Amino acid sequence: MPDSAVFPDAARAALADIYPQQPGILTHRLAGHPLFTLEALIALAGRMRPIDVEQNIGDLPVGIDPAEVRHNGLSVADTIRSIEQNGSWMVLKFVEQDPAYRALLEDVLGEIRPLVAGRTGAMIKLEAFIFLSSPDAVTPFHFDPEHNILLQLGGRKTMTVFPAGDAEIAPGSQHEAFHLGGHRNLPFRPAFEGKGRSLSIGPGEAIYVPVKAPHWVRNGPEPSISFSVTWRSEWSYREADAHGFNHLLRRAGLDPAPPGRYPRQNRAKSFAWRAIRRVRRTLRRDGP
């Protein structure tokens, strides 16, 4: 890999040691990239659909009902321009819809594609997100369905990551609700604290976050800019399908076993859930 690669040899070796099940810190060479200046991000936000920009006050508890999160009252451009002072948290979602950021996403993930394919198969549904956070802002406790690498470009932040398969932290019913359209935020209890692993990163560092590993983030004393590159795998889709099928079993009064974590593939439940969805779609299409 050339010296211009985003991930140095040591970072790819580190990812090989932990992928896909363990969180960990990597290094990268993306800090200082011109696509992540404040003016470039203001221009990007101006080209985006309003529905793909989320902004709120950043002074939040670790665990919060998403209905209680409040908009910061600023325009998108003003939020970005004054992020150092305005006490906000913002995410620009699905920035791969913009050609320049799509090209960057494909370049970044292209460097690790062979490693990923050897473990979890082809990269599916490549997406990217840009996070801007004021000093001390908090991203509440939540989980995500994607494989994710969060690259830090400016400022520092600490992410506390919890085991992905711990049913005390996120029971099966919460996974099932999420995959049926529920919110990503999770309730947080002080009893969870000892199970988390805190990873602190600054510019030039990144965190790999496994699929469905619950986590929360606290920003450091300076404003932060982070670039999250994500992808799905057939394994991650089977895990989601298995939770959907478990929901049906739970409604029938059963207590289903949770989907297996990698390398278990959850093929039987995934096949059943996909068959049920096909029948439902056919009935809706052919119904009166």
C-alpha positions as CSV (number, residue, x, y, z in Angstrom):
1,M,0.0,0.0,0.0
2,P,1.5,3.4,-0.9
3,D,2.5,6.0,1.6
4,S,-0.5,8.1,0.5
5,A,-2.9,5.4,1.8
6,V,-5.3,6.6,4.5
7,F,-4.6,3.6,6.7
8,P,-0.9,2.8,7.3
9,D,0.3,-0.8,7.3
10,A,0.2,-0.9,11.1
11,A,-3.5,0.2,11.1
12,R,-4.5,-2.5,8.7
13,A,-2.6,-5.0,10.8
14,A,-4.4,-3.8,13.9
15,L,-7.8,-4.1,12.2
16,A,-6.9,-7.6,11.1
17,D,-6.4,-8.5,14.8
18,I,-9.8,-7.3,16.0
19,Y,-12.2,-7.5,13.0
20,P,-15.2,-8.1,13.2
21,Q,-15.9,-8.7,16.9
22,Q,-13.6,-6.4,19.0
23,P,-13.4,-2.6,19.2
24,G,-10.0,-1.0,18.9
25,I,-8.0,2.1,18.0
26,L,-6.4,2.5,14.5
27,T,-4.4,5.3,12.9
28,H,-5.1,7.1,9.7
29,R,-3.8,10.0,7.5
30,L,-7.1,11.8,6.8
31,A,-6.6,14.7,9.3
32,G,-6.3,18.0,7.5
33,H,-8.3,16.9,4.4
34,P,-9.9,19.9,2.6
35,L,-13.3,18.2,2.5
36,F,-13.6,18.6,6.3
37,T,-13.0,22.4,6.8
38,L,-15.9,24.2,8.3
39,E,-16.5,26.1,5.0
40,A,-16.5,22.8,3.1
41,L,-19.0,21.3,5.5
42,I,-21.3,24.3,5.3
43,A,-21.2,24.0,1.5
44,L,-21.9,20.2,1.8
45,A,-24.8,20.8,4.2
46,G,-26.3,23.3,1.7
47,R,-26.4,20.6,-1.0
48,M,-28.0,18.0,1.3
49,R,-31.6,17.1,1.9
50,P,-32.8,18.7,5.2
51,I,-33.9,15.3,6.4
52,D,-30.3,14.1,6.3
53,V,-29.1,16.8,8.8
54,E,-29.6,16.3,12.5
55,Q,-28.6,18.9,15.1
56,N,-29.5,19.2,18.8
57,I,-28.2,20.6,22.0
58,G,-25.0,18.7,23.1
59,D,-25.4,18.8,26.9
60,L,-27.2,15.5,27.2
61,P,-27.2,12.6,29.7
62,V,-25.7,9.3,28.6
63,G,-29.1,7.7,28.5
64,I,-32.0,9.7,27.2
65,D,-35.3,9.1,25.5
66,P,-35.0,10.3,21.9
67,A,-38.3,12.2,22.3
68,E,-36.5,14.4,24.9
69,V,-33.7,15.5,22.6
70,R,-34.1,19.2,21.6
71,H,-33.1,21.1,18.5
72,N,-30.5,23.7,19.1
73,G,-32.5,26.5,17.5
74,L,-29.8,27.5,15.0
75,S,-29.6,27.2,11.2
76,V,-27.4,24.5,9.8
77,A,-24.8,26.9,8.6
78,D,-24.7,28.8,12.0
79,T,-24.4,25.5,13.9
80,I,-21.3,24.5,11.9
81,R,-19.8,28.0,11.9
82,S,-20.1,28.5,15.7
83,I,-19.7,24.9,16.8
84,E,-16.9,25.9,19.2
85,Q,-19.3,28.1,21.2
86,N,-22.9,26.9,20.6
87,G,-23.1,23.7,22.8
88,S,-24.4,21.5,20.0
89,W,-24.1,18.1,18.5
90,M,-24.7,17.6,14.7
91,V,-24.5,14.8,12.2
92,L,-24.6,15.1,8.4
93,K,-26.0,11.7,7.3
94,F,-25.4,9.7,4.2
95,V,-22.9,12.1,2.8
96,E,-21.9,9.5,0.2
97,Q,-24.8,11.0,-1.8
98,D,-22.4,13.8,-2.6
99,P,-19.9,12.8,-5.4
100,A,-16.8,14.1,-3.7
101,Y,-17.5,12.4,-0.4
102,R,-18.6,9.2,-2.1
103,A,-15.3,9.0,-3.9
104,L,-13.5,9.5,-0.6
105,L,-15.6,6.9,1.1
106,E,-14.8,4.4,-1.6
107,D,-11.1,5.1,-1.4
108,V,-11.0,4.7,2.3
109,L,-13.0,1.5,2.4
110,G,-11.2,0.2,-0.7
111,E,-8.0,-0.1,1.4
112,I,-9.5,-2.6,3.8
113,R,-11.9,-4.4,1.4
114,P,-9.7,-7.5,1.0
115,L,-9.4,-7.9,4.8
116,V,-13.1,-7.5,5.4
117,A,-14.1,-9.8,2.5
118,G,-12.0,-12.6,4.0
119,R,-13.9,-12.5,7.2
120,T,-17.5,-11.3,6.7
121,G,-17.8,-11.3,2.9
122,A,-18.5,-8.4,0.5
123,M,-18.9,-4.9,1.7
124,I,-22.6,-4.0,1.2
125,K,-24.4,-0.6,1.5
126,L,-21.4,1.7,2.0
127,E,-22.5,4.9,3.9
128,A,-20.7,7.8,5.6
129,F,-21.6,10.3,8.3
130,I,-19.8,13.5,9.5
131,F,-20.2,14.4,13.2
132,L,-19.5,17.9,14.6
133,S,-19.6,18.4,18.3
134,S,-19.1,21.3,20.7
135,P,-16.7,20.9,23.6
136,D,-17.9,18.4,26.2
137,A,-21.0,17.4,24.0
138,V,-22.4,13.9,24.6
139,T,-23.6,11.4,22.0
140,P,-26.1,9.3,24.1
141,F,-25.9,5.5,24.6
142,H,-27.0,3.6,21.4
143,F,-26.1,0.9,19.0
144,D,-25.9,0.7,15.2
145,P,-26.4,-2.2,12.7
146,E,-23.3,-1.4,10.6
147,H,-19.6,-2.2,10.8
148,N,-18.2,1.2,11.6
149,I,-14.8,3.0,11.6
150,L,-14.9,6.5,13.2
151,L,-12.0,8.6,12.0
152,Q,-11.2,11.6,14.2
153,L,-10.2,14.7,12.2
154,G,-10.3,17.5,14.7
155,G,-10.5,17.7,18.5
156,R,-10.6,14.7,20.9
157,K,-13.3,12.4,22.1
158,T,-13.8,9.4,24.2
159,M,-16.0,6.5,23.2
160,T,-17.1,4.0,25.8
161,V,-17.9,0.7,24.0
162,F,-19.8,-2.2,25.5
163,P,-19.9,-5.9,24.5
164,A,-22.2,-6.5,21.6
165,G,-23.8,-9.7,22.8
166,D,-24.6,-8.8,26.4
167,A,-28.3,-9.3,27.0
168,E,-28.2,-7.4,30.3
169,I,-27.2,-4.3,28.4
170,A,-29.4,-4.7,25.4
171,P,-31.9,-7.6,25.7
172,G,-33.4,-9.3,22.7
173,S,-36.6,-7.3,22.8
174,Q,-34.6,-4.1,22.3
175,H,-32.8,-5.5,19.3
176,E,-36.1,-6.6,17.8
177,A,-37.7,-3.3,18.4
178,F,-34.8,-1.5,16.6
179,H,-34.9,-3.8,13.6
180,L,-38.7,-3.2,13.3
181,G,-38.2,0.6,13.1
182,G,-37.4,1.6,16.6
183,H,-34.8,4.2,17.6
184,R,-31.1,3.4,18.1
185,N,-30.9,5.0,21.6
186,L,-30.7,2.5,24.5
187,P,-31.6,3.0,28.2
188,F,-28.4,3.3,30.4
189,R,-28.0,2.1,33.9
190,P,-25.0,2.8,36.3
191,A,-24.7,-1.0,36.6
192,F,-23.4,-1.1,33.1
193,E,-20.4,1.2,33.7
194,G,-18.0,-1.6,34.6
195,K,-18.6,-3.4,31.4
196,G,-17.5,-0.6,29.1
197,R,-14.1,0.0,27.5
198,S,-13.2,3.7,27.1
199,L,-11.2,4.5,24.0
200,S,-9.8,8.1,23.6
201,I,-8.8,9.4,20.2
202,G,-7.5,12.6,18.6
203,P,-6.7,13.7,15.0
204,G,-5.1,10.9,13.1
205,E,-6.7,8.2,15.2
206,A,-9.9,6.1,14.6
207,I,-12.0,3.5,16.4
208,Y,-13.4,0.4,14.9
209,V,-16.9,-0.3,16.4
210,P,-18.4,-3.8,15.9
211,V,-22.0,-4.3,14.7
212,K,-24.5,-3.6,17.5
213,A,-21.8,-2.9,20.1
214,P,-23.6,-0.3,22.4
215,H,-21.6,2.8,23.0
216,W,-21.7,6.5,24.0
217,V,-19.3,9.3,23.3
218,R,-18.1,12.4,25.2
219,N,-16.3,15.1,23.4
220,G,-13.1,16.7,24.7
221,P,-12.5,20.4,25.6
222,E,-12.3,21.4,21.9
223,P,-14.8,21.2,19.0
224,S,-14.7,17.9,17.2
225,I,-15.0,16.7,13.6
226,S,-15.3,13.0,12.9
227,F,-15.9,11.0,9.7
228,S,-17.7,7.7,10.2
229,V,-17.3,5.2,7.4
230,T,-19.7,2.2,7.5
231,W,-20.7,-0.9,5.7
232,R,-23.0,-3.8,6.0
233,S,-22.2,-7.5,5.5
234,E,-24.4,-10.5,4.7
235,W,-23.6,-11.6,8.3
236,S,-24.9,-8.4,9.7
237,Y,-28.1,-8.7,7.6
238,R,-28.6,-12.3,8.8
239,E,-28.2,-11.1,12.4
240,A,-30.9,-8.5,11.8
241,D,-33.2,-11.0,10.1
242,A,-32.9,-13.4,13.1
243,H,-34.0,-10.6,15.4
244,G,-37.0,-10.0,13.2
245,F,-37.9,-13.7,13.3
246,N,-37.4,-13.8,17.1
247,H,-40.0,-11.0,17.4
248,L,-42.6,-13.3,15.9
249,L,-41.6,-16.1,18.2
250,R,-41.8,-13.8,21.2
251,R,-45.3,-12.7,20.1
252,A,-46.3,-16.3,20.0
253,G,-45.3,-16.7,23.7
254,L,-41.9,-18.3,23.2
255,D,-38.6,-17.2,24.6
256,P,-36.3,-17.5,21.5
257,A,-32.5,-17.9,21.8
258,P,-30.6,-14.7,20.7
259,P,-28.9,-14.7,17.3
260,G,-25.4,-16.0,17.4
261,R,-22.5,-13.6,17.1
262,Y,-19.9,-14.0,14.4
263,P,-18.8,-16.5,13.1
264,R,-22.3,-18.1,13.6
265,Q,-24.4,-17.2,10.6
266,N,-28.0,-17.4,11.7
267,R,-29.0,-18.8,8.4
268,A,-32.1,-20.7,9.4
269,K,-33.9,-17.8,11.1
270,S,-32.7,-15.4,8.4
271,F,-34.2,-17.7,5.7
272,A,-37.5,-17.9,7.6
273,W,-37.8,-14.2,8.2
274,R,-37.0,-13.4,4.5
275,A,-39.6,-15.9,3.4
276,I,-42.2,-14.3,5.7
277,R,-41.4,-10.8,4.4
278,R,-41.7,-12.0,0.7
279,V,-45.2,-13.5,1.5
280,R,-46.3,-10.3,3.2
281,R,-45.1,-8.2,0.3
282,T,-47.0,-10.5,-2.1
283,L,-50.2,-10.2,0.0
284,R,-50.0,-6.5,0.1
285,R,-49.4,-6.3,-3.7
286,D,-52.2,-8.7,-4.6
287,G,-54.6,-7.7,-1.9
288,P,-57.9,-5.9,-2.4
